[in-house]
Amino acid sequence: MVSTNDAPVTTTKIGNKLSNIGQPSSQTRPKSREPSSHDAQNRPAQYNGSSQRHPDDHFHGPRNGNLQDNWLCNHYKRRCLVKFECCNKYWACHRCHNNESTCGRKKLKSRDTTMVKCVECGKEQQFGENGPFCVSCDTQFANFYCGLCKHLTGNDDHPYHCDKCGICRIHGDRSFHCDVCGICLDVQLRGNHKCRPDSAHDECGICLEDAFTGCQILPCSHKVHRECANRMIRNGITRCPICRESFAHKLERRPVGRRQR
C-alpha cells in the first residue's frame, strides 16, 4: 500500500523495480477475481497486482475529459471515492479520512478500503470488483492499480508493488530491494550503505515509531522517517539523533527527502 504508498529508503525512498507493465486500456480486460500474491508475481500487473503505465499517459474511460485538472484531493490522482467500515460516507482517500473524520480511527491504510464510488456515474461497488475500472460506465479510476494494497493513483512518482516488502512504494525507477536489510533502497545506496540484517522495522530515531514506511537512511545507517528528517534539517539539526554523527557535509551529495503513500 503508493503507503502507496511509500518510496525507497535512503537518503531517498524505497523500491524494487516493477517488471510487469499494464496493458493499454483499449485491450480486452480479463474477468475480475480476487487478487493473490501469486497473481502479483506471474500475471500482467494491471489486472490484479500493480498496474504500470507511462507517467505521461492520461486516464481512459467514457466522459472523462481533462482529468488531470479535476483530482479529488492532493494526495492521489484517482477518479473514485473510497469507503471504510468505520464510516458511513465516502472519502477522497484514506489520508483525507485520517485528517478529517470524527470517527476516532486516524491510522487507516489504503488496504482498509472496502467500497469505491465512481465519480463519473456514481456507481457504488466493491473495491477491485472490476479491477481499476467502474463496473457500470467503464471509467478507469487510476493509471496505477494494486489489488493487493488496494492502491489507486497516478504514475508521476513511478509507484510499484514490492513483493518482498509486501507493500506499494514509489520511485520504482530508481529503487532496489536490499535482501540483507529487508527493505527497498535508492539505487545510489546499492553497495554504498551499511547493511544491517533485518533492520527494516527499526524505530525512527526521532519519533520512535516503526520506520518501515516513509523511511530515510542517514549516512551512519540509522533510519528516520522522511518527514521527521526534513523537519529536523529545517530546524538546523544535521546530526543523527542516535549516534550524533554529522551528515551536513553529505546533504548535497546524498539528499535526505523525497515525497508517498
Residue pairs with C-beta under 8 A, 6 or more apart in sequence:
1 109
1 110
1 111
1 146
1 149
1 150
1 151
1 167
1 168
2 76
2 144
2 146
2 151
2 153
2 157
2 159
2 160
2 168
2 169
2 170
2 260
2 261
3 109
3 110
3 149
3 151
3 167
3 168
3 169
3 213
3 214
3 260
3 261
4 110
4 146
4 149
4 151
4 153
4 159
4 167
4 168
4 169
4 170
4 260
4 261
5 109
5 110
5 149
5 151
5 167
5 168
5 169
5 170
5 213
5 260
5 261
6 13
6 14
6 167
6 168
6 169
6 170
6 213
6 214
6 215
6 260
6 261
7 13
7 14
7 15
7 157
7 169
7 170
7 171
7 175
7 214
7 226
7 258
7 259
7 260
7 261
8 14
8 15
8 169
8 170
8 171
8 174
8 175
8 176
8 184
8 185
8 186
9 181
9 183
9 184
9 185
9 186
9 211
9 215
9 216
9 217
9 223
10 185
10 186
10 188
10 189
10 216
10 217
10 254
10 256
10 258
11 186
11 188
11 189
11 216
11 217
11 218
11 219
11 250
11 254
11 255
11 256
12 171
12 174
12 175
12 185
12 186
12 188
12 189
12 216
12 255
12 258
13 169
13 170
13 171
13 175
13 184
13 186
13 214
13 226
13 258
13 259
14 162
14 165
14 169
14 171
14 175
14 183
14 184
14 185
14 213
14 215
15 160
15 162
15 169
15 170
15 171
15 172
15 174
15 175
15 176
15 177
15 184
15 185
15 186
16 160
16 162
16 163
16 164
16 165
16 169
16 172
16 175
16 176
16 177
16 184
17 160
17 172
17 173
17 175
17 176
18 45
18 50
18 52
18 158
18 160
18 161
18 172
20 43
20 44
20 45
20 46
20 49
20 50
20 52
21 44
21 45
21 52
21 53
22 44
22 45
22 46
22 51
22 52
22 53
22 145
23 44
23 46
24 53
24 60
25 60
25 61
25 133
25 140
26 60
29 47
29 130
29 131
29 133
30 47
30 131
32 128
32 129
32 130
32 131
33 48
34 128
35 48
35 49
35 128
35 147
35 148
36 48
37 148
37 163
39 47
39 48
39 49
39 147
40 48
40 49
40 50
40 147
40 148
40 161
40 163
41 49
41 163
43 49
45 51
45 52
45 161
46 52
46 53
46 131
46 132
46 145
47 131
47 147
48 128
48 131
48 147
48 148
49 146
49 147
49 148
49 161
50 144
50 145
50 146
50 148
50 151
50 159
50 160
50 161
50 168
51 131
51 132
51 142
51 143
51 144
51 145
51 146
52 144
52 155
52 159
52 160
52 172
53 143
53 144
53 155
54 155
55 154
55 155
55 156
55 158
57 143
57 155
58 64
58 67
58 68
58 143
59 67
59 79
59 139
59 140
59 141
59 142
59 143
60 140
61 79
61 120
61 133
61 134
61 137
61 138
61 139
61 140
62 120
62 137
62 138
62 139
63 120
63 137
63 139
64 79
64 120
64 139
64 140
67 77
67 79
68 77
71 77
71 78
72 78
72 79
72 81
72 92
72 93
72 119
73 92
73 93
73 95
73 96
75 92
75 93
75 95
75 96
75 260
75 261
76 92
76 93
76 142
76 152
76 153
76 154
77 142
77 143
77 153
77 154
77 156
78 93
78 141
78 142
78 152
78 153
78 154
79 118
79 119
79 120
79 139
79 140
79 141
79 142
80 116
80 117
80 118
80 119
80 134
80 141
80 142
80 152
81 90
81 91
81 92
81 116
81 117
81 119
82 90
82 91
82 92
82 93
82 94
82 113
82 115
82 116
82 117
82 127
83 89
83 90
83 91
83 113
83 114
83 115
83 116
83 117
83 124
84 91
84 94
84 97
84 105
84 108
84 112
84 113
84 114
85 112
85 114
86 101
86 103
86 104
86 105
86 108
87 97
87 101
87 103
90 115
90 117
91 97
91 100
91 101
93 110
94 108
94 109
94 110
94 112
94 113
97 105
97 108
98 105
98 106
98 107
98 108
110 149
110 150
110 151
110 152
110 168
111 149
111 150
112 150
113 127
113 150
114 126
114 127
115 124
115 125
115 126
115 127
116 124
116 125
116 126
116 127
116 141
117 123
117 124
117 125
118 125
118 134
118 136
118 137
118 139
118 141
119 139
120 134
120 137
120 139
121 134
121 136
121 137
121 139
123 134
123 135
123 136
123 137
125 134
125 135
125 136
127 150
128 147
128 150
129 135
131 145
131 147
132 140
132 141
132 142
132 145
132 152
133 139
133 140
133 141
134 140
134 141
141 152
142 152
142 153
142 154
143 153
143 154
143 155
144 151
144 152
144 153
144 154
144 155
144 159
145 151
145 152
146 152
146 159
146 161
146 168
148 161
149 161
149 167
149 168
151 159
151 161
151 168
153 159
157 170
157 171
157 259
158 170
158 171
158 172
158 173
158 174
159 168
159 169
159 170
159 172
160 168
160 169
160 170
160 172
160 175
161 167
161 168
161 169
162 168
162 169
162 177
162 184
164 177
164 179
164 182
164 184
165 177
165 183
165 184
165 200
165 212
167 213
169 175
169 184
169 261
170 258
170 259
170 260
170 261
171 186
171 258
174 186
174 187
174 188
175 184
175 185
175 186
175 187
176 184
176 185
176 187
176 190
177 183
177 184
177 185
178 184
178 185
178 189
178 193
178 195
180 195
180 196
180 197
181 193
181 195
181 196
181 197
181 198
181 199
181 200
182 197
182 198
182 199
182 200
183 199
183 200
183 212
183 215
185 193
185 217
188 254
189 217
193 217
193 221
194 220
194 221
196 202
196 221
199 223
200 212
201 210
201 211
201 212
202 211
202 222
202 223
203 209
203 210
203 211
203 223
204 210
204 211
204 215
204 223
204 224
204 225
204 228
205 222
205 223
205 224
205 240
205 241
205 242
206 224
206 225
206 228
206 229
206 231
206 232
206 241
207 225
207 228
209 225
211 223
211 224
211 225
213 261
214 225
214 226
214 227
214 260
214 261
215 223
215 224
215 225
215 226
216 223
216 224
216 225
216 226
216 229
216 256
216 257
217 223
218 224
218 229
218 240
218 245
218 247
218 256
219 245
219 247
219 250
219 254
220 240
220 242
220 243
220 245
220 247
222 240
222 241
222 242
222 243
224 232
224 241
226 256
226 257
226 258
229 256
229 257
230 256
230 257
232 238
232 241
233 251
233 256
233 257
238 246
238 247
238 248
238 251
239 245
239 246
239 247
239 248
240 246
240 247
247 254
247 256
